[in-house]
Amino acid sequence: MTDLSSDQMADMAGELMNAKLEAAKNQSNMTHLLKLGSFHMEIVPSKDIEIEKIFKDIIADLYDKFGEEVLKINMTDIIAKQQNGNMHQ
């Protein structure tokens, strides 16, 4: 087996996560979605997840770290994702 670089590992982890999200979407046809500024997060529904608590904690944490900056949208990132076909609707 060959050694993998950290970039390759990150790519593999991202692909695995996307595959799991797609599989969950196909089964239940929904995910919990949080969009705040340019921050985007999807969580697959589960009876073990308190989604409201998770989202409140994430929003509080983002606001504590970035203040009102978290509400601003970085259009450069959004345009790049659209051009690369990585944008989910």
Backbone torsions as a table, in degrees:
resi	resn	phi	psi	omega
1	MET	NA	140.6	-178.6
2	THR	-90.5	155.5	176.0
3	ASP	-75.4	140.0	179.3
4	LEU	-105.5	140.4	176.2
5	SER	-73.4	164.7	179.3
6	SER	-63.8	-32.5	177.0
7	ASP	-65.4	-41.5	178.7
8	GLN	-65.4	-40.2	178.7
9	MET	-64.5	-42.4	179.0
10	ALA	-63.7	-40.9	177.9
11	ASP	-62.6	-43.6	179.6
12	MET	-64.1	-41.6	179.0
13	ALA	-64.0	-41.1	178.3
14	GLY	-63.7	-42.9	178.7
15	GLU	-64.2	-40.4	177.9
16	LEU	-62.7	-44.2	-179.8
17	MET	-64.1	-42.6	177.9
18	ASN	-63.0	-39.6	178.3
19	ALA	-63.6	-41.3	178.8
20	LYS	-66.0	-40.8	177.6
21	LEU	-63.8	-43.1	178.8
22	GLU	-63.2	-41.7	178.9
23	ALA	-63.1	-42.1	179.5
24	ALA	-66.6	-39.2	178.4
25	LYS	-62.7	-39.8	-179.2
26	ASN	-68.9	-30.6	-179.9
27	GLN	-78.2	-50.8	-174.6
28	SER	-108.3	-9.9	178.1
29	ASN	61.8	25.5	175.7
30	MET	-158.9	152.0	170.5
31	THR	-136.5	160.3	172.5
32	HIS	-82.6	132.2	-173.9
33	LEU	-123.5	130.6	175.1
34	LEU	-122.9	120.1	175.0
35	LYS	-123.5	126.3	-179.9
36	LEU	-141.7	108.0	-173.0
37	GLY	62.6	-125.2	177.0
38	SER	-97.1	4.2	176.1
39	PHE	-78.9	132.9	-178.0
40	HIS	-137.4	129.2	-179.9
41	MET	-143.5	134.9	175.4
42	GLU	-120.3	137.8	177.2
43	ILE	-126.5	131.3	177.4
44	VAL	-72.4	129.8	180.0
45	PRO	-58.5	142.6	177.4
46	SER	-156.4	146.7	178.9
47	LYS	-68.3	-16.5	-178.0
48	ASP	-90.9	-1.5	-175.9
49	ILE	-108.5	128.8	172.8
50	GLU	-94.9	86.7	-170.8
51	ILE	-60.5	-40.0	-179.2
52	GLU	-62.7	-43.0	178.7
53	LYS	-64.9	-44.2	179.7
54	ILE	-60.5	-47.9	-178.8
55	PHE	-64.6	-42.0	178.2
56	LYS	-61.5	-43.7	179.5
57	ASP	-63.9	-41.3	179.9
58	ILE	-65.7	-45.2	179.9
59	ILE	-61.5	-45.1	178.9
60	ALA	-62.2	-43.0	-179.4
61	ASP	-64.9	-45.4	178.6
62	LEU	-61.8	-42.6	-178.9
63	TYR	-67.4	-39.7	177.4
64	ASP	-61.7	-40.4	-177.4
65	LYS	-77.4	-38.7	-170.7
66	PHE	-118.5	-6.4	-178.9
67	GLY	59.9	-145.0	-178.3
68	GLU	-68.7	-14.1	178.3
69	GLU	-59.5	-29.3	-178.4
70	VAL	-64.1	-20.9	-179.0
71	LEU	-85.2	-13.1	-178.7
72	LYS	-81.5	145.8	-178.1
73	ILE	-101.3	131.0	175.9
74	ASN	-95.1	98.2	-175.8
75	MET	-66.2	-27.0	179.2
76	THR	-59.7	-45.6	178.8
77	ASP	-64.5	-41.8	-178.2
78	ILE	-65.2	-44.3	179.5
79	ILE	-63.5	-42.4	179.7
80	ALA	-62.7	-41.2	178.9
81	LYS	-65.6	-40.3	178.8
82	GLN	-64.1	-40.8	-179.1
83	GLN	-69.4	-30.1	180.0
84	ASN	-89.5	-3.0	179.7
85	GLY	75.7	22.8	-178.4
86	ASN	-102.8	13.2	-177.3
87	MET	-94.6	127.4	177.2
88	HIS	-97.2	141.1	176.8
89	GLN	-117.6	NA	NA
